[in-house]
Amino acid sequence: MDAVPFLKIDPILDDRDTRIIVCCGAGGVGKTTTAAALGVRAAERGRRVVVLTIDPARRLAQSMGIDALDNTPRRVDGIGGPDPEGASRGDSGEGEGGGRGEGGGELHAMMLDMKRTFDEIVEAHAEPARARAILENPFYQSLSAGFAGTQEYMAMEKLGQLRARDEWDLIVVDTPPSRSALDFLDAPKRLGSFLDGKFIKLLMAPAKVGGRAGMKFLNVGMSMMTGTLGKLLGGQFLGDVQTFVAAMDTMFGGFRTRADATYRLLQAPGTAFLVVAAPERDALREAAYFVERLAAEGMPLAGLVLNRVHGSGAERLSAERARAAAENLDEGRIVDQGPGKAGVRGVQATSSEPSHATAADSPAHPSAAPEAAPTAEVPEEHRSTDTDPGSDPDIARLTAGLLRLHAERMRVIAREQRTRDRFTALHPEVAVTEVAALPGDVHDLAGLRAIGERLSSPRERS
C-alpha cells in the first residue's frame, strides 16, 4: 500500500472549482452513505451543497433527520462548522444558522423522482395542450414510470437542471443502484439510440407528413408492420405509441441536446468521479472496469473509496496462533501460571512444595507418563494473581471462542488485503482512501460526520 497514492478528500471538497462529485460503483458498497457524508463534510467546511440520491431505501433522509426526500431539494438542519477546539457544533440543529455551516455552508438533499422529473421536462418544453396530451398518454405513463434506462437518463437530466440553477456551488451525486455501474454513463447514448431507432422514425413519419396524407402513409406504408405489432402488442397499445411519438416529435431534439450537454459537463475539469467499492472481489472487479471506462471517456477520476475495510487491534496475533491457543484451551493444555509455577496442566511440576500427585502420576504406575522436565520458578514480581483461564470451563470456552473470532477476523483482513492488492497492481495510478467498517449502521448526522472523518484520514492500523 505504501506505493499507492493516498486519496485526499478535503482538498477536493475545499476546491471551489470542483462543482460536481459523482459517487459511482457497484450496488451495495455504500455509495449513498459516502455521498451523504461528503455532503455533510463539505457543507461544514463552507460549501453550499446539494446531495442528489437515487437510493430507493430512503436511508439518506433518515440519517439527515428529514421525514422524507422528494424531487425538490430540502434544507438539512444541524449543519455547523468546527469550533475552535475542532469539535463539530450544531448537532441539535439549534441556534443561529440552522442548516448553515461555518463560512456560509449549507446542505440540501433530494431524492430523484423519475416520473416527476420526466413530467417537469414535458411541462417545461411543450405547449400546455400538447403537454397535457403527453402526460395523459398511457404509453408515456408506462415509459416515465419504469422504461429501461429512464432512471439513469432522468438522473442526468436532474443533474443538468441543478447545475443550471447555479444555486449550489457543489453537487454530490449518488448514482442509481443499477446492475452495472456503467448504466449512468450509458444513459444519454441509449436514449439517442432509442430516438434514432428505425421504429421511432417510422412512427414519426406520419406526423411529419401531417393530416390525412400522414394517416394514408401510415396505413399503406406500415400496414404489414402495424398488423404484426398489433397482434403481438395489441392495437390499442400501438395506437398509444403512435400518439405519444407524434406529440413528442418536437421534443426529441431537446432530449438529445440536453443529454449531450450533461455528458460534456461530466467530462469537464469541475467534475470529480469517486469510484466506491468494498474490499470484495466482485465489487473491485466492477470498480476496475469503471476506472478503465472513465479513462476511455476522458472523465476526471479523483480516486477510489474503499469502504467497510476491517481491522483489528491485535493484528500481531496471527490467525494460526489464535487457532492453536483456542485448541489448547479446548484440550486442557493451557499453560499453568499458578503461584510459583509455569508448566502445562496435567504434567507434574518439580517444586519444593509438597506433592499432591495421585497414584496415576507416579512413575511406578503402569500408565504413568514420562516425567516432564523441571519448570522454572517464576519470580515473585512476575507471578500472576489472575485466575487460570483453564480452571473455569466457562471462561475457557469463552476465551477459546474469542480466539476463534479473532482468527476469523484475521482471515478476513488477509483476504481483503489480497483483493485490494490485485486492484492496485492493475491500477497503481489510482489514489485510494480506506474507510474502516463501523460496528453499526449510520442513522444520523453524527454517523455521517464519523464517515467523513474516515474518508479524509488514512485508516489507522494497530
Secondary structure, DSSP 8 states (H G I E B T S, - for coil): -TTS-B--HHHHHH-TT--EEEEE-STTSSHHHHHHHHHHHHHTTT-EEEEEE--TT-HHHHHTT-S---SS-EE-S----B-TTS-B--TTS-STTTTB-TTS-EEEEEE--HHHHHHHHHHHHS-HHHHHHHHT-HHHHHHHHH-TTHHHHHHHHHHHHHHHHT--SEEEEE----SSTTHHHHHHHHHHHHHHSHHHHHHHHHHHH-HHHHHHHHHHHTHHHHHHHHHHH-HHHHHHHHHHHHHHGGGHHHHHHHHHHHHHHHHSTTEEEEEEE-SSHHHHHHHHHHHHHHHHHT--EEEEEEEEE---TTTTS-HHHHHHHHHHHHTT--EE--TT--EETTS----SS-----GGGSTTSTT------------GGG---S--GGGSHHHHHHHHHHHHHHHHHHHHHHHHHHHHHHHHHH-TTS-EEEEE--SS---SHHHHHHHHHHHHS-----
